[in-house]
Amino acid sequence: MKVNNRELEYSCHELFPKRWSPRSMSGATITDEELMILFEAARWAPSSYNNQSWRFVYAKREEGNWEKFFNLLAEPNQVWCKNAAALIVAVSKNTFDHNEKPSLTHSFDTGAAWENVALQGVFSGLVVHGMQGFDYEKAKNELSIPENYSVEMMIAVGKPGKKEDLPENLQKMEMPSERKSLNEIVMEGSFRQ
């Protein structure tokens, strides 16, 4: 079975292979409701001790904080993120609420919330692209993130655009990527390389 020109080894829901990370965004605005629906999906992610360690700090392009968020990005990401409708910084609380002891799974749990954002983006017909190409320390300082929180990633959200509007080098990458085979990532009994 093929979805998005991706070959499935086993039949799973098509939502999973449909999700990919385009860079091409139209520059059109999104409503607060469209953005909040993504965060609502994140809210229902599983987490250790139901700690819900994830936090999302965002700026919309037409609003006052856009430049602060945009200037966190590495230059290669600024090239295509300029057409995003919103930029989001995902943050995780690295201690448990109930006892303030270290949470070993805070990043993992926040990753589950991020995946919900990405999948809801597919449902909503939005481009949702996660990235690590930004200044983590600057984000922590500029966004007043407390010490017991970790900056995890940035996310660009927007309406789909045309591949041809991207620089030529990015146009070549504007397609769903392949995945490793199950044989490479799944091991029974013990780990193997």
C-alpha positions as CSV (number, residue, x, y, z in Angstrom):
1,M,0.0,0.0,0.0
2,K,1.2,3.5,-0.8
3,V,0.2,6.8,0.8
4,N,1.9,10.1,-0.2
5,N,4.2,8.0,-2.4
6,R,5.4,6.3,0.7
7,E,5.4,2.5,0.8
8,L,3.8,0.9,3.9
9,E,5.1,-2.4,5.1
10,Y,1.9,-3.0,7.1
11,S,-1.4,-1.3,6.8
12,C,-1.8,1.5,9.4
13,H,-4.1,4.5,9.4
14,E,-3.3,6.7,6.5
15,L,-3.0,9.7,8.7
16,F,0.5,8.6,9.8
17,P,2.1,8.4,6.4
18,K,0.2,11.4,5.2
19,R,2.0,13.6,7.8
20,W,5.2,15.1,6.6
21,S,7.0,18.5,7.1
22,P,6.6,20.8,4.2
23,R,8.3,24.2,4.2
24,S,6.1,25.9,1.6
25,M,3.6,28.2,3.3
26,S,1.4,30.8,1.6
27,G,1.8,33.6,4.0
28,A,-1.9,33.7,4.7
29,T,-3.0,34.3,8.3
30,I,-4.7,31.7,10.5
31,T,-7.3,32.4,13.1
32,D,-6.8,32.0,16.8
33,E,-9.3,29.2,16.7
34,E,-7.2,27.3,14.0
35,L,-4.2,27.7,16.2
36,M,-6.0,26.7,19.5
37,I,-7.3,23.5,17.8
38,L,-3.7,22.4,17.5
39,F,-3.0,23.1,21.1
40,E,-6.3,21.3,22.1
41,A,-5.0,18.2,20.3
42,A,-1.7,18.5,22.3
43,R,-3.6,18.7,25.5
44,W,-4.7,15.1,25.2
45,A,-1.3,13.6,24.8
46,P,-0.2,10.9,27.3
47,S,2.4,11.7,30.0
48,S,4.1,10.2,33.0
49,Y,2.0,10.7,36.2
50,N,-0.3,12.8,34.0
51,N,2.2,15.6,34.5
52,Q,1.4,17.2,31.1
53,S,4.9,18.8,31.1
54,W,4.4,20.5,27.7
55,R,4.0,24.3,27.3
56,F,3.7,26.2,24.0
57,V,4.7,29.8,23.7
58,Y,3.7,31.4,20.3
59,A,3.6,34.4,18.2
60,K,1.5,35.1,15.1
61,R,3.0,37.0,12.2
62,E,0.6,40.0,12.3
63,E,1.2,40.5,16.1
64,G,3.8,42.3,18.2
65,N,6.0,39.4,19.2
66,W,6.7,38.0,15.7
67,E,10.1,39.6,15.3
68,K,11.3,38.2,18.7
69,F,10.4,34.7,17.6
70,F,11.6,35.1,14.0
71,N,15.0,36.3,15.2
72,L,15.4,33.1,17.2
73,L,15.6,31.1,14.0
74,A,18.8,30.1,12.2
75,E,19.2,32.0,8.9
76,P,18.4,28.9,6.7
77,N,15.0,28.5,8.5
78,Q,14.2,32.2,8.3
79,V,14.2,31.9,4.5
80,W,11.1,29.8,4.5
81,C,9.6,30.6,7.9
82,K,8.9,34.1,6.8
83,N,5.7,32.9,5.3
84,A,4.5,31.0,8.4
85,A,1.4,32.3,10.1
86,A,2.7,31.4,13.6
87,L,5.9,30.3,15.3
88,I,5.7,28.2,18.4
89,V,8.4,27.3,20.9
90,A,7.7,24.0,22.7
91,V,8.9,23.8,26.2
92,S,8.8,21.0,28.9
93,K,8.8,21.2,32.6
94,N,11.6,18.9,33.8
95,T,10.2,18.2,37.3
96,F,6.9,16.7,38.4
97,D,4.2,18.9,39.7
98,H,3.3,16.7,42.6
99,N,6.8,16.5,44.2
100,E,9.1,18.7,42.1
101,K,11.4,15.7,41.6
102,P,13.1,15.3,38.2
103,S,10.9,13.9,35.5
104,L,13.0,11.6,33.2
105,T,10.3,11.5,30.5
106,H,9.5,15.3,30.2
107,S,11.0,15.6,26.8
108,F,9.4,12.3,25.6
109,D,6.0,13.4,26.9
110,T,6.3,16.8,25.2
111,G,7.3,14.9,22.0
112,A,3.9,13.1,22.3
113,A,2.1,16.4,22.6
114,W,4.1,17.8,19.6
115,E,3.0,14.8,17.5
116,N,-0.6,15.5,18.3
117,V,0.0,19.1,17.1
118,A,1.5,17.7,13.9
119,L,-1.3,15.2,13.3
120,Q,-4.0,17.7,14.0
121,G,-2.3,19.9,11.4
122,V,-2.9,17.2,8.8
123,F,-6.5,17.0,9.8
124,S,-6.8,20.8,9.6
125,G,-5.1,21.1,6.3
126,L,-2.2,23.2,7.7
127,V,1.5,23.0,7.3
128,V,3.1,22.1,10.6
129,H,6.9,21.9,10.6
130,G,9.0,21.2,13.6
131,M,12.7,22.2,13.8
132,Q,15.8,22.5,16.0
133,G,17.4,25.2,13.9
134,F,17.2,28.1,16.3
135,D,19.0,29.6,19.3
136,Y,17.8,27.6,22.4
137,E,19.6,29.7,25.0
138,K,18.3,33.0,23.4
139,A,14.8,31.5,23.4
140,K,15.0,30.6,27.1
141,N,16.1,34.2,27.9
142,E,14.0,36.2,25.5
143,L,10.8,34.2,26.3
144,S,11.4,34.3,30.1
145,I,11.3,30.5,30.4
146,P,11.9,29.4,34.0
147,E,15.0,27.3,35.1
148,N,13.0,24.1,35.6
149,Y,11.8,24.1,32.0
150,S,13.7,22.9,28.9
151,V,13.3,24.4,25.5
152,E,12.6,21.5,23.2
153,M,11.9,22.7,19.6
154,M,10.3,25.4,17.4
155,I,7.3,24.8,15.2
156,A,6.2,26.8,12.1
157,V,2.5,26.7,11.2
158,G,0.8,28.1,8.2
159,K,-1.5,27.5,5.2
160,P,0.0,25.4,2.4
161,G,1.9,27.4,-0.2
162,K,3.5,26.6,-3.6
163,K,6.7,24.6,-3.8
164,E,7.8,27.0,-6.6
165,D,7.9,29.9,-4.1
166,L,10.7,28.3,-2.2
167,P,14.4,28.7,-3.1
168,E,15.5,26.1,-5.6
169,N,17.5,24.1,-3.0
170,L,14.4,23.8,-0.8
171,Q,12.1,22.9,-3.7
172,K,14.1,19.7,-4.2
173,M,13.4,18.7,-0.6
174,E,9.7,19.6,-0.7
175,M,8.3,16.0,-0.6
176,P,7.5,13.4,1.9
177,S,10.8,11.7,3.1
178,E,11.4,8.0,3.2
179,R,11.5,6.0,6.5
180,K,13.8,3.3,7.8
181,S,12.4,-0.2,7.5
182,L,10.7,-1.9,10.5
183,N,13.7,-4.3,10.5
184,E,16.0,-1.4,11.3
185,I,14.0,0.1,14.2
186,V,12.3,-2.9,15.8
187,M,14.2,-5.6,17.7
188,E,12.9,-8.6,19.6
189,G,14.7,-9.7,22.8
190,S,17.7,-7.4,22.7
191,F,19.2,-4.4,21.0
192,R,21.1,-4.9,17.8
193,Q,22.9,-2.4,15.6
